[in-house]
Amino acid sequence: MKDIVIFGAGGLGRETLFTLRELQRQSDAYHILGFADDRLYGGTADEMPVLHTLSTLRESATPLCVVIALGDPAARR
């Protein structure tokens, strides 16, 4: 099972969480840890914790799968 974090806790991130939860019902390949978001760090989104910022994701000691879920093209760059 791989740990996964969703980068972006806005609308697209919450839609991504919904999709990942649906995929979890069919397979236990991923364990959803929560979100990463520079603006909401330390809070919650859809009852999932916002665990990381961009810099703490880069410094993570454990391997993580990351889904980029930013709706704004400029922010994605």
mmCIF file of the N, C-alpha and C atoms, coordinates in Angstrom:
data_MODEL
# 
_entry.id   MODEL 
# 
loop_
_atom_site.group_PDB 
_atom_site.id 
_atom_site.type_symbol 
_atom_site.label_atom_id 
_atom_site.label_alt_id 
_atom_site.label_comp_id 
_atom_site.label_asym_id 
_atom_site.label_entity_id 
_atom_site.label_seq_id 
_atom_site.pdbx_PDB_ins_code 
_atom_site.Cartn_x 
_atom_site.Cartn_y 
_atom_site.Cartn_z 
_atom_site.occupancy 
_atom_site.B_iso_or_equiv 
_atom_site.pdbx_formal_charge 
_atom_site.auth_seq_id 
_atom_site.auth_comp_id 
_atom_site.auth_asym_id 
_atom_site.auth_atom_id 
_atom_site.pdbx_PDB_model_num 
ATOM 1   N N  . MET A 1 1  ? 0.851   -1.176 0.000   1.00 0.00 ? 1  MET A N  1 
ATOM 2   C CA . MET A 1 1  ? 0.000   0.000  0.000   1.00 0.00 ? 1  MET A CA 1 
ATOM 3   C C  . MET A 1 1  ? 0.894   1.235  0.000   1.00 0.00 ? 1  MET A C  1 
ATOM 4   N N  . LYS A 1 2  ? 0.606   2.178  -0.886  1.00 0.00 ? 2  LYS A N  1 
ATOM 5   C CA . LYS A 1 2  ? 1.384   3.407  -0.998  1.00 0.00 ? 2  LYS A CA 1 
ATOM 6   C C  . LYS A 1 2  ? 0.638   4.558  -0.340  1.00 0.00 ? 2  LYS A C  1 
ATOM 7   N N  . ASP A 1 3  ? 1.383   5.404  0.380   1.00 0.00 ? 3  ASP A N  1 
ATOM 8   C CA . ASP A 1 3  ? 0.805   6.603  0.980   1.00 0.00 ? 3  ASP A CA 1 
ATOM 9   C C  . ASP A 1 3  ? 0.665   7.679  -0.082  1.00 0.00 ? 3  ASP A C  1 
ATOM 10  N N  . ILE A 1 4  ? -0.492  8.344  -0.084  1.00 0.00 ? 4  ILE A N  1 
ATOM 11  C CA . ILE A 1 4  ? -0.755  9.372  -1.081  1.00 0.00 ? 4  ILE A CA 1 
ATOM 12  C C  . ILE A 1 4  ? -1.220  10.649 -0.397  1.00 0.00 ? 4  ILE A C  1 
ATOM 13  N N  . VAL A 1 5  ? -0.754  11.788 -0.931  1.00 0.00 ? 5  VAL A N  1 
ATOM 14  C CA . VAL A 1 5  ? -1.128  13.114 -0.447  1.00 0.00 ? 5  VAL A CA 1 
ATOM 15  C C  . VAL A 1 5  ? -1.657  13.900 -1.641  1.00 0.00 ? 5  VAL A C  1 
ATOM 16  N N  . ILE A 1 6  ? -2.705  14.659 -1.424  1.00 0.00 ? 6  ILE A N  1 
ATOM 17  C CA . ILE A 1 6  ? -3.286  15.500 -2.477  1.00 0.00 ? 6  ILE A CA 1 
ATOM 18  C C  . ILE A 1 6  ? -2.751  16.911 -2.284  1.00 0.00 ? 6  ILE A C  1 
ATOM 19  N N  . PHE A 1 7  ? -2.031  17.438 -3.287  1.00 0.00 ? 7  PHE A N  1 
ATOM 20  C CA . PHE A 1 7  ? -1.506  18.801 -3.199  1.00 0.00 ? 7  PHE A CA 1 
ATOM 21  C C  . PHE A 1 7  ? -2.551  19.766 -3.737  1.00 0.00 ? 7  PHE A C  1 
ATOM 22  N N  . GLY A 1 8  ? -3.172  20.494 -2.833  1.00 0.00 ? 8  GLY A N  1 
ATOM 23  C CA . GLY A 1 8  ? -4.242  21.426 -3.155  1.00 0.00 ? 8  GLY A CA 1 
ATOM 24  C C  . GLY A 1 8  ? -5.506  21.008 -2.433  1.00 0.00 ? 8  GLY A C  1 
ATOM 25  N N  . ALA A 1 9  ? -5.921  21.811 -1.468  1.00 0.00 ? 9  ALA A N  1 
ATOM 26  C CA . ALA A 1 9  ? -7.096  21.467 -0.664  1.00 0.00 ? 9  ALA A CA 1 
ATOM 27  C C  . ALA A 1 9  ? -8.325  22.285 -1.055  1.00 0.00 ? 9  ALA A C  1 
ATOM 28  N N  . GLY A 1 10 ? -8.288  22.861 -2.253  1.00 0.00 ? 10 GLY A N  1 
ATOM 29  C CA . GLY A 1 10 ? -9.437  23.613 -2.738  1.00 0.00 ? 10 GLY A CA 1 
ATOM 30  C C  . GLY A 1 10 ? -10.460 22.692 -3.392  1.00 0.00 ? 10 GLY A C  1 
ATOM 31  N N  . GLY A 1 11 ? -11.243 23.253 -4.276  1.00 0.00 ? 11 GLY A N  1 
ATOM 32  C CA . GLY A 1 11 ? -12.313 22.493 -4.921  1.00 0.00 ? 11 GLY A CA 1 
ATOM 33  C C  . GLY A 1 11 ? -11.813 21.295 -5.700  1.00 0.00 ? 11 GLY A C  1 
ATOM 34  N N  . LEU A 1 12 ? -10.773 21.479 -6.505  1.00 0.00 ? 12 LEU A N  1 
ATOM 35  C CA . LEU A 1 12 ? -10.243 20.363 -7.286  1.00 0.00 ? 12 LEU A CA 1 
ATOM 36  C C  . LEU A 1 12 ? -9.635  19.303 -6.372  1.00 0.00 ? 12 LEU A C  1 
ATOM 37  N N  . GLY A 1 13 ? -8.991  19.719 -5.292  1.00 0.00 ? 13 GLY A N  1 
ATOM 38  C CA . GLY A 1 13 ? -8.439  18.760 -4.337  1.00 0.00 ? 13 GLY A CA 1 
ATOM 39  C C  . GLY A 1 13 ? -9.513  17.922 -3.680  1.00 0.00 ? 13 GLY A C  1 
ATOM 40  N N  . ARG A 1 14 ? -10.627 18.561 -3.328  1.00 0.00 ? 14 ARG A N  1 
ATOM 41  C CA . ARG A 1 14 ? -11.726 17.813 -2.709  1.00 0.00 ? 14 ARG A CA 1 
ATOM 42  C C  . ARG A 1 14 ? -12.388 16.871 -3.709  1.00 0.00 ? 14 ARG A C  1 
ATOM 43  N N  . GLU A 1 15 ? -12.475 17.278 -4.981  1.00 0.00 ? 15 GLU A N  1 
ATOM 44  C CA . GLU A 1 15 ? -12.987 16.370 -6.017  1.00 0.00 ? 15 GLU A CA 1 
ATOM 45  C C  . GLU A 1 15 ? -12.039 15.188 -6.198  1.00 0.00 ? 15 GLU A C  1 
ATOM 46  N N  . THR A 1 16 ? -10.746 15.452 -6.135  1.00 0.00 ? 16 THR A N  1 
ATOM 47  C CA . THR A 1 16 ? -9.747  14.389 -6.249  1.00 0.00 ? 16 THR A CA 1 
ATOM 48  C C  . THR A 1 16 ? -9.877  13.417 -5.082  1.00 0.00 ? 16 THR A C  1 
ATOM 49  N N  . LEU A 1 17 ? -10.095 13.948 -3.883  1.00 0.00 ? 17 LEU A N  1 
ATOM 50  C CA . LEU A 1 17 ? -10.295 13.098 -2.713  1.00 0.00 ? 17 LEU A CA 1 
ATOM 51  C C  . LEU A 1 17 ? -11.494 12.172 -2.925  1.00 0.00 ? 17 LEU A C  1 
ATOM 52  N N  . PHE A 1 18 ? -12.571 12.705 -3.442  1.00 0.00 ? 18 PHE A N  1 
ATOM 53  C CA . PHE A 1 18 ? -13.758 11.893 -3.729  1.00 0.00 ? 18 PHE A CA 1 
ATOM 54  C C  . PHE A 1 18 ? -13.407 10.747 -4.681  1.00 0.00 ? 18 PHE A C  1 
ATOM 55  N N  . THR A 1 19 ? -12.675 11.072 -5.748  1.00 0.00 ? 19 THR A N  1 
ATOM 56  C CA . THR A 1 19 ? -12.292 10.055 -6.724  1.00 0.00 ? 19 THR A CA 1 
ATOM 57  C C  . THR A 1 19 ? -11.393 8.994  -6.097  1.00 0.00 ? 19 THR A C  1 
ATOM 58  N N  . LEU A 1 20 ? -10.418 9.415  -5.297  1.00 0.00 ? 20 LEU A N  1 
ATOM 59  C CA . LEU A 1 20 ? -9.525  8.456  -4.639  1.00 0.00 ? 20 LEU A CA 1 
ATOM 60  C C  . LEU A 1 20 ? -10.286 7.558  -3.660  1.00 0.00 ? 20 LEU A C  1 
ATOM 61  N N  . ARG A 1 21 ? -11.250 8.130  -2.965  1.00 0.00 ? 21 ARG A N  1 
ATOM 62  C CA . ARG A 1 21 ? -12.054 7.308  -2.046  1.00 0.00 ? 21 ARG A CA 1 
ATOM 63  C C  . ARG A 1 21 ? -12.853 6.260  -2.814  1.00 0.00 ? 21 ARG A C  1 
ATOM 64  N N  . GLU A 1 22 ? -13.370 6.635  -3.980  1.00 0.00 ? 22 GLU A N  1 
ATOM 65  C CA . GLU A 1 22 ? -14.092 5.668  -4.804  1.00 0.00 ? 22 GLU A CA 1 
ATOM 66  C C  . GLU A 1 22 ? -13.144 4.567  -5.294  1.00 0.00 ? 22 GLU A C  1 
ATOM 67  N N  . LEU A 1 23 ? -11.927 4.922  -5.668  1.00 0.00 ? 23 LEU A N  1 
ATOM 68  C CA . LEU A 1 23 ? -10.947 3.931  -6.093  1.00 0.00 ? 23 LEU A CA 1 
ATOM 69  C C  . LEU A 1 23 ? -10.549 3.018  -4.942  1.00 0.00 ? 23 LEU A C  1 
ATOM 70  N N  . GLN A 1 24 ? -10.492 3.556  -3.734  1.00 0.00 ? 24 GLN A N  1 
ATOM 71  C CA . GLN A 1 24 ? -10.165 2.759  -2.553  1.00 0.00 ? 24 GLN A CA 1 
ATOM 72  C C  . GLN A 1 24 ? -11.193 1.662  -2.313  1.00 0.00 ? 24 GLN A C  1 
ATOM 73  N N  . ARG A 1 25 ? -12.410 1.913  -2.695  1.00 0.00 ? 25 ARG A N  1 
ATOM 74  C CA . ARG A 1 25 ? -13.459 0.905  -2.506  1.00 0.00 ? 25 ARG A CA 1 
ATOM 75  C C  . ARG A 1 25 ? -13.192 -0.334 -3.362  1.00 0.00 ? 25 ARG A C  1 
ATOM 76  N N  . GLN A 1 26 ? -12.435 -0.160 -4.447  1.00 0.00 ? 26 GLN A N  1 
ATOM 77  C CA . GLN A 1 26 ? -12.142 -1.263 -5.351  1.00 0.00 ? 26 GLN A CA 1 
ATOM 78  C C  . GLN A 1 26 ? -10.770 -1.880 -5.108  1.00 0.00 ? 26 GLN A C  1 
ATOM 79  N N  . SER A 1 27 ? -9.866  -1.125 -4.521  1.00 0.00 ? 27 SER A N  1 
ATOM 80  C CA . SER A 1 27 ? -8.499  -1.600 -4.335  1.00 0.00 ? 27 SER A CA 1 
ATOM 81  C C  . SER A 1 27 ? -7.880  -0.894 -3.140  1.00 0.00 ? 27 SER A C  1 
ATOM 82  N N  . ASP A 1 28 ? -7.007  -1.585 -2.442  1.00 0.00 ? 28 ASP A N  1 
ATOM 83  C CA . ASP A 1 28 ? -6.336  -0.955 -1.310  1.00 0.00 ? 28 ASP A CA 1 
ATOM 84  C C  . ASP A 1 28 ? -4.897  -0.581 -1.665  1.00 0.00 ? 28 ASP A C  1 
ATOM 85  N N  . ALA A 1 29 ? -4.664  -0.172 -2.913  1.00 0.00 ? 29 ALA A N  1 
ATOM 86  C CA . ALA A 1 29 ? -3.320  0.161  -3.381  1.00 0.00 ? 29 ALA A CA 1 
ATOM 87  C C  . ALA A 1 29 ? -2.782  1.433  -2.724  1.00 0.00 ? 29 ALA A C  1 
ATOM 88  N N  . TYR A 1 30 ? -3.682  2.348  -2.331  1.00 0.00 ? 30 TYR A N  1 
ATOM 89  C CA . TYR A 1 30 ? -3.252  3.625  -1.764  1.00 0.00 ? 30 TYR A CA 1 
ATOM 90  C C  . TYR A 1 30 ? -3.889  3.863  -0.398  1.00 0.00 ? 30 TYR A C  1 
ATOM 91  N N  . HIS A 1 31 ? -3.141  4.531  0.434   1.00 0.00 ? 31 HIS A N  1 
ATOM 92  C CA . HIS A 1 31 ? -3.629  4.993  1.734   1.00 0.00 ? 31 HIS A CA 1 
ATOM 93  C C  . HIS A 1 31 ? -3.600  6.512  1.694   1.00 0.00 ? 31 HIS A C  1 
ATOM 94  N N  . ILE A 1 32 ? -4.772  7.140  1.727   1.00 0.00 ? 32 ILE A N  1 
ATOM 95  C CA . ILE A 1 32 ? -4.862  8.596  1.637   1.00 0.00 ? 32 ILE A CA 1 
ATOM 96  C C  . ILE A 1 32 ? -4.510  9.191  2.994   1.00 0.00 ? 32 ILE A C  1 
ATOM 97  N N  . LEU A 1 33 ? -3.417  9.962  3.033   1.00 0.00 ? 33 LEU A N  1 
ATOM 98  C CA . LEU A 1 33 ? -2.974  10.588 4.280   1.00 0.00 ? 33 LEU A CA 1 
ATOM 99  C C  . LEU A 1 33 ? -3.680  11.916 4.535   1.00 0.00 ? 33 LEU A C  1 
ATOM 100 N N  . GLY A 1 34 ? -3.938  12.661 3.469   1.00 0.00 ? 34 GLY A N  1 
ATOM 101 C CA . GLY A 1 34 ? -4.560  13.974 3.621   1.00 0.00 ? 34 GLY A CA 1 
ATOM 102 C C  . GLY A 1 34 ? -4.092  14.892 2.504   1.00 0.00 ? 34 GLY A C  1 
ATOM 103 N N  . PHE A 1 35 ? -4.066  16.178 2.813   1.00 0.00 ? 35 PHE A N  1 
ATOM 104 C CA . PHE A 1 35 ? -3.744  17.205 1.834   1.00 0.00 ? 35 PHE A CA 1 
ATOM 105 C C  . PHE A 1 35 ? -2.410  17.871 2.144   1.00 0.00 ? 35 PHE A C  1 
ATOM 106 N N  . ALA A 1 36 ? -1.892  18.541 1.131   1.00 0.00 ? 36 ALA A N  1 
ATOM 107 C CA . ALA A 1 36 ? -0.790  19.475 1.279   1.00 0.00 ? 36 ALA A CA 1 
ATOM 108 C C  . ALA A 1 36 ? -1.268  20.787 0.653   1.00 0.00 ? 36 ALA A C  1 
ATOM 109 N N  . ASP A 1 37 ? -1.123  21.872 1.385   1.00 0.00 ? 37 ASP A N  1 
ATOM 110 C CA . ASP A 1 37 ? -1.568  23.170 0.875   1.00 0.00 ? 37 ASP A CA 1 
ATOM 111 C C  . ASP A 1 37 ? -0.858  24.254 1.671   1.00 0.00 ? 37 ASP A C  1 
ATOM 112 N N  . ASP A 1 38 ? -0.184  25.160 0.982   1.00 0.00 ? 38 ASP A N  1 
ATOM 113 C CA . ASP A 1 38 ? 0.551   26.221 1.668   1.00 0.00 ? 38 ASP A CA 1 
ATOM 114 C C  . ASP A 1 38 ? -0.367  27.167 2.436   1.00 0.00 ? 38 ASP A C  1 
ATOM 115 N N  . ARG A 1 39 ? -1.563  27.393 1.924   1.00 0.00 ? 39 ARG A N  1 
ATOM 116 C CA . ARG A 1 39 ? -2.481  28.352 2.566   1.00 0.00 ? 39 ARG A CA 1 
ATOM 117 C C  . ARG A 1 39 ? -3.266  27.762 3.733   1.00 0.00 ? 39 ARG A C  1 
ATOM 118 N N  . LEU A 1 40 ? -3.518  26.460 3.712   1.00 0.00 ? 40 LEU A N  1 
ATOM 119 C CA . LEU A 1 40 ? -4.377  25.849 4.732   1.00 0.00 ? 40 LEU A CA 1 
ATOM 120 C C  . LEU A 1 40 ? -3.629  24.911 5.671   1.00 0.00 ? 40 LEU A C  1 
ATOM 121 N N  . TYR A 1 41 ? -2.305  24.956 5.662   1.00 0.00 ? 41 TYR A N  1 
ATOM 122 C CA . TYR A 1 41 ? -1.489  24.045 6.472   1.00 0.00 ? 41 TYR A CA 1 
ATOM 123 C C  . TYR A 1 41 ? -1.930  24.051 7.937   1.00 0.00 ? 41 TYR A C  1 
ATOM 124 N N  . GLY A 1 42 ? -2.126  22.877 8.483   1.00 0.00 ? 42 GLY A N  1 
ATOM 125 C CA . GLY A 1 42 ? -2.536  22.741 9.880   1.00 0.00 ? 42 GLY A CA 1 
ATOM 126 C C  . GLY A 1 42 ? -4.041  22.644 10.075  1.00 0.00 ? 42 GLY A C  1 
ATOM 127 N N  . GLY A 1 43 ? -4.795  22.889 9.034   1.00 0.00 ? 43 GLY A N  1 
ATOM 128 C CA . GLY A 1 43 ? -6.244  22.819 9.133   1.00 0.00 ? 43 GLY A CA 1 
ATOM 129 C C  . GLY A 1 43 ? -6.774  21.490 8.601   1.00 0.00 ? 43 GLY A C  1 
ATOM 130 N N  . THR A 1 44 ? -8.018  21.515 8.176   1.00 0.00 ? 44 THR A N  1 
ATOM 131 C CA . THR A 1 44 ? -8.622  20.336 7.573   1.00 0.00 ? 44 THR A CA 1 
ATOM 132 C C  . THR A 1 44 ? -9.409  20.745 6.327   1.00 0.00 ? 44 THR A C  1 
ATOM 133 N N  . ALA A 1 45 ? -9.644  19.776 5.466   1.00 0.00 ? 45 ALA A N  1 
ATOM 134 C CA . ALA A 1 45 ? -10.495 19.949 4.291   1.00 0.00 ? 45 ALA A CA 1 
ATOM 135 C C  . ALA A 1 45 ? -11.247 18.636 4.110   1.00 0.00 ? 45 ALA A C  1 
ATOM 136 N N  . ASP A 1 46 ? -12.546 18.710 4.044   1.00 0.00 ? 46 ASP A N  1 
ATOM 137 C CA . ASP A 1 46 ? -13.383 17.498 3.943   1.00 0.00 ? 46 ASP A CA 1 
ATOM 138 C C  . ASP A 1 46 ? -13.002 16.463 5.004   1.00 0.00 ? 46 ASP A C  1 
ATOM 139 N N  . GLU A 1 47 ? -12.794 16.934 6.200   1.00 0.00 ? 47 GLU A N  1 
ATOM 140 C CA . GLU A 1 47 ? -12.463 16.107 7.368   1.00 0.00 ? 47 GLU A CA 1 
ATOM 141 C C  . GLU A 1 47 ? -11.134 15.364 7.232   1.00 0.00 ? 47 GLU A C  1 
ATOM 142 N N  . MET A 1 48 ? -10.292 15.776 6.285   1.00 0.00 ? 48 MET A N  1 
ATOM 143 C CA . MET A 1 48 ? -8.945  15.211 6.132   1.00 0.00 ? 48 MET A CA 1 
ATOM 144 C C  . MET A 1 48 ? -7.944  16.298 6.538   1.00 0.00 ? 48 MET A C  1 
ATOM 145 N N  . PRO A 1 49 ? -6.860  15.924 7.212   1.00 0.00 ? 49 PRO A N  1 
ATOM 146 C CA . PRO A 1 49 ? -5.896  16.920 7.655   1.00 0.00 ? 49 PRO A CA 1 
ATOM 147 C C  . PRO A 1 49 ? -5.072  17.492 6.504   1.00 0.00 ? 49 PRO A C  1 
ATOM 148 N N  . VAL A 1 50 ? -4.685  18.751 6.663   1.00 0.00 ? 50 VAL A N  1 
ATOM 149 C CA . VAL A 1 50 ? -3.731  19.379 5.756   1.00 0.00 ? 50 VAL A CA 1 
ATOM 150 C C  . VAL A 1 50 ? -2.369  19.245 6.436   1.00 0.00 ? 50 VAL A C  1 
ATOM 151 N N  . LEU A 1 51 ? -1.622  18.246 6.020   1.00 0.00 ? 51 LEU A N  1 
ATOM 152 C CA . LEU A 1 51 ? -0.412  17.807 6.714   1.00 0.00 ? 51 LEU A CA 1 
ATOM 153 C C  . LEU A 1 51 ? 0.863   18.485 6.259   1.00 0.00 ? 51 LEU A C  1 
ATOM 154 N N  . HIS A 1 52 ? 0.887   18.960 5.033   1.00 0.00 ? 52 HIS A N  1 
ATOM 155 C CA . HIS A 1 52 ? 2.140   19.438 4.457   1.00 0.00 ? 52 HIS A CA 1 
ATOM 156 C C  . HIS A 1 52 ? 1.958   20.753 3.727   1.00 0.00 ? 52 HIS A C  1 
ATOM 157 N N  . THR A 1 53 ? 3.097   21.434 3.542   1.00 0.00 ? 53 THR A N  1 
ATOM 158 C CA . THR A 1 53 ? 3.221   22.522 2.589   1.00 0.00 ? 53 THR A CA 1 
ATOM 159 C C  . THR A 1 53 ? 4.115   21.998 1.468   1.00 0.00 ? 53 THR A C  1 
ATOM 160 N N  . LEU A 1 54 ? 4.340   22.792 0.448   1.00 0.00 ? 54 LEU A N  1 
ATOM 161 C CA . LEU A 1 54 ? 5.205   22.345 -0.639  1.00 0.00 ? 54 LEU A CA 1 
ATOM 162 C C  . LEU A 1 54 ? 6.599   22.009 -0.120  1.00 0.00 ? 54 LEU A C  1 
ATOM 163 N N  . SER A 1 55 ? 7.135   22.828 0.754   1.00 0.00 ? 55 SER A N  1 
ATOM 164 C CA . SER A 1 55 ? 8.492   22.578 1.256   1.00 0.00 ? 55 SER A CA 1 
ATOM 165 C C  . SER A 1 55 ? 8.561   21.335 2.140   1.00 0.00 ? 55 SER A C  1 
ATOM 166 N N  . THR A 1 56 ? 7.552   21.068 2.955   1.00 0.00 ? 56 THR A N  1 
ATOM 167 C CA . THR A 1 56 ? 7.618   19.874 3.800   1.00 0.00 ? 56 THR A CA 1 
ATOM 168 C C  . THR A 1 56 ? 7.412   18.600 2.980   1.00 0.00 ? 56 THR A C  1 
ATOM 169 N N  . LEU A 1 57 ? 6.704   18.694 1.860   1.00 0.00 ? 57 LEU A N  1 
ATOM 170 C CA . LEU A 1 57 ? 6.598   17.534 0.965   1.00 0.00 ? 57 LEU A CA 1 
ATOM 171 C C  . LEU A 1 57 ? 7.963   17.181 0.397   1.00 0.00 ? 57 LEU A C  1 
ATOM 172 N N  . ARG A 1 58 ? 8.710   18.209 0.015   1.00 0.00 ? 58 ARG A N  1 
ATOM 173 C CA . ARG A 1 58 ? 10.045  17.987 -0.552  1.00 0.00 ? 58 ARG A CA 1 
ATOM 174 C C  . ARG A 1 58 ? 10.996  17.383 0.467   1.00 0.00 ? 58 ARG A C  1 
ATOM 175 N N  . GLU A 1 59 ? 10.769  17.667 1.747   1.00 0.00 ? 59 GLU A N  1 
ATOM 176 C CA . GLU A 1 59 ? 11.665  17.214 2.806   1.00 0.00 ? 59 GLU A CA 1 
ATOM 177 C C  . GLU A 1 59 ? 11.188  15.925 3.473   1.00 0.00 ? 59 GLU A C  1 
ATOM 178 N N  . SER A 1 60 ? 10.117  15.343 2.998   1.00 0.00 ? 60 SER A N  1 
ATOM 179 C CA . SER A 1 60 ? 9.555   14.146 3.624   1.00 0.00 ? 60 SER A CA 1 
ATOM 180 C C  . SER A 1 60 ? 10.570  13.008 3.635   1.00 0.00 ? 60 SER A C  1 
ATOM 181 N N  . ALA A 1 61 ? 10.737  12.387 4.792   1.00 0.00 ? 61 ALA A N  1 
ATOM 182 C CA . ALA A 1 61 ? 11.676  11.277 4.939   1.00 0.00 ? 61 ALA A CA 1 
ATOM 183 C C  . ALA A 1 61 ? 11.116  9.978  4.362   1.00 0.00 ? 61 ALA A C  1 
ATOM 184 N N  . THR A 1 62 ? 9.806   9.891  4.264   1.00 0.00 ? 62 THR A N  1 
ATOM 185 C CA . THR A 1 62 ? 9.185   8.680  3.728   1.00 0.00 ? 62 THR A CA 1 
ATOM 186 C C  . THR A 1 62 ? 8.682   8.942  2.309   1.00 0.00 ? 62 THR A C  1 
ATOM 187 N N  . PRO A 1 63 ? 8.724   7.944  1.459   1.00 0.00 ? 63 PRO A N  1 
ATOM 188 C CA . PRO A 1 63 ? 8.223   8.118  0.087   1.00 0.00 ? 63 PRO A CA 1 
ATOM 189 C C  . PRO A 1 63 ? 6.713   8.369  0.086   1.00 0.00 ? 63 PRO A C  1 
ATOM 190 N N  . LEU A 1 64 ? 6.293   9.327  -0.697  1.00 0.00 ? 64 LEU A N  1 
ATOM 191 C CA . LEU A 1 64 ? 4.878   9.665  -0.818  1.00 0.00 ? 64 LEU A CA 1 
ATOM 192 C C  . LEU A 1 64 ? 4.507   9.760  -2.287  1.00 0.00 ? 64 LEU A C  1 
ATOM 193 N N  . CYS A 1 65 ? 3.324   9.315  -2.620  1.00 0.00 ? 65 CYS A N  1 
ATOM 194 C CA . CYS A 1 65 ? 2.731   9.604  -3.919  1.00 0.00 ? 65 CYS A CA 1 
ATOM 195 C C  . CYS A 1 65 ? 1.982   10.921 -3.755  1.00 0.00 ? 65 CYS A C  1 
ATOM 196 N N  . VAL A 1 66 ? 2.101   11.792 -4.736  1.00 0.00 ? 66 VAL A N  1 
ATOM 197 C CA . VAL A 1 66 ? 1.455   13.104 -4.650  1.00 0.00 ? 66 VAL A CA 1 
ATOM 198 C C  . VAL A 1 66 ? 0.623   13.330 -5.895  1.00 0.00 ? 66 VAL A C  1 
ATOM 199 N N  . VAL A 1 67 ? -0.619  13.724 -5.694  1.00 0.00 ? 67 VAL A N  1 
ATOM 200 C CA . VAL A 1 67 ? -1.508  14.106 -6.786  1.00 0.00 ? 67 VAL A CA 1 
ATOM 201 C C  . VAL A 1 67 ? -1.575  15.624 -6.789  1.00 0.00 ? 67 VAL A C  1 
ATOM 202 N N  . ILE A 1 68 ? -1.254  16.245 -7.911  1.00 0.00 ? 68 ILE A N  1 
ATOM 203 C CA . ILE A 1 68 ? -1.336  17.694 -8.040  1.00 0.00 ? 68 ILE A CA 1 
ATOM 204 C C  . ILE A 1 68 ? -2.777  18.032 -8.393  1.00 0.00 ? 68 ILE A C  1 
ATOM 205 N N  . ALA A 1 69 ? -3.451  18.737 -7.493  1.00 0.00 ? 69 ALA A N  1 
ATOM 206 C CA . ALA A 1 69 ? -4.872  19.070 -7.673  1.00 0.00 ? 69 ALA A CA 1 
ATOM 207 C C  . ALA A 1 69 ? -5.061  20.569 -7.511  1.00 0.00 ? 69 ALA A C  1 
ATOM 208 N N  . LEU A 1 70 ? -4.398  21.323 -8.383  1.00 0.00 ? 70 LEU A N  1 
ATOM 209 C CA . LEU A 1 70 ? -4.534  22.776 -8.369  1.00 0.00 ? 70 LEU A CA 1 
ATOM 210 C C  . LEU A 1 70 ? -5.286  23.194 -9.622  1.00 0.00 ? 70 LEU A C  1 
ATOM 211 N N  . GLY A 1 71 ? -6.370  23.914 -9.439  1.00 0.00 ? 71 GLY A N  1 
ATOM 212 C CA . GLY A 1 71 ? -7.189  24.329 -10.558 1.00 0.00 ? 71 GLY A CA 1 
ATOM 213 C C  . GLY A 1 71 ? -6.630  25.516 -11.319 1.00 0.00 ? 71 GLY A C  1 
ATOM 214 N N  . ASP A 1 72 ? -5.807  26.330 -10.664 1.00 0.00 ? 72 ASP A N  1 
ATOM 215 C CA . ASP A 1 72 ? -5.259  27.537 -11.274 1.00 0.00 ? 72 ASP A CA 1 
ATOM 216 C C  . ASP A 1 72 ? -3.981  27.206 -12.058 1.00 0.00 ? 72 ASP A C  1 
ATOM 217 N N  . PRO A 1 73 ? -3.975  27.421 -13.377 1.00 0.00 ? 73 PRO A N  1 
ATOM 218 C CA . PRO A 1 73 ? -2.795  27.070 -14.168 1.00 0.00 ? 73 PRO A CA 1 
ATOM 219 C C  . PRO A 1 73 ? -1.519  27.781 -13.699 1.00 0.00 ? 73 PRO A C  1 
ATOM 220 N N  . ALA A 1 74 ? -1.622  29.008 -13.276 1.00 0.00 ? 74 ALA A N  1 
ATOM 221 C CA . ALA A 1 74 ? -0.433  29.735 -12.802 1.00 0.00 ? 74 ALA A CA 1 
ATOM 222 C C  . ALA A 1 74 ? 0.131   29.095 -11.543 1.00 0.00 ? 74 ALA A C  1 
ATOM 223 N N  . ALA A 1 75 ? -0.730  28.634 -10.658 1.00 0.00 ? 75 ALA A N  1 
ATOM 224 C CA . ALA A 1 75 ? -0.278  27.981 -9.420  1.00 0.00 ? 75 ALA A CA 1 
ATOM 225 C C  . ALA A 1 75 ? 0.371   26.635 -9.735  1.00 0.00 ? 75 ALA A C  1 
ATOM 226 N N  . ARG A 1 76 ? -0.131  25.941 -10.724 1.00 0.00 ? 76 ARG A N  1 
ATOM 227 C CA . ARG A 1 76 ? 0.475   24.646 -11.113 1.00 0.00 ? 76 ARG A CA 1 
ATOM 228 C C  . ARG A 1 76 ? 1.902   24.817 -11.607 1.00 0.00 ? 76 ARG A C  1 
ATOM 229 N N  . ARG A 1 77 ? 2.141   25.914 -12.329 1.00 0.00 ? 77 ARG A N  1 
ATOM 230 C CA . ARG A 1 77 ? 3.514   26.171 -12.815 1.00 0.00 ? 77 ARG A CA 1 
ATOM 231 C C  . ARG A 1 77 ? 4.421   26.381 -11.660 1.00 0.00 ? 77 ARG A C  1 
# 
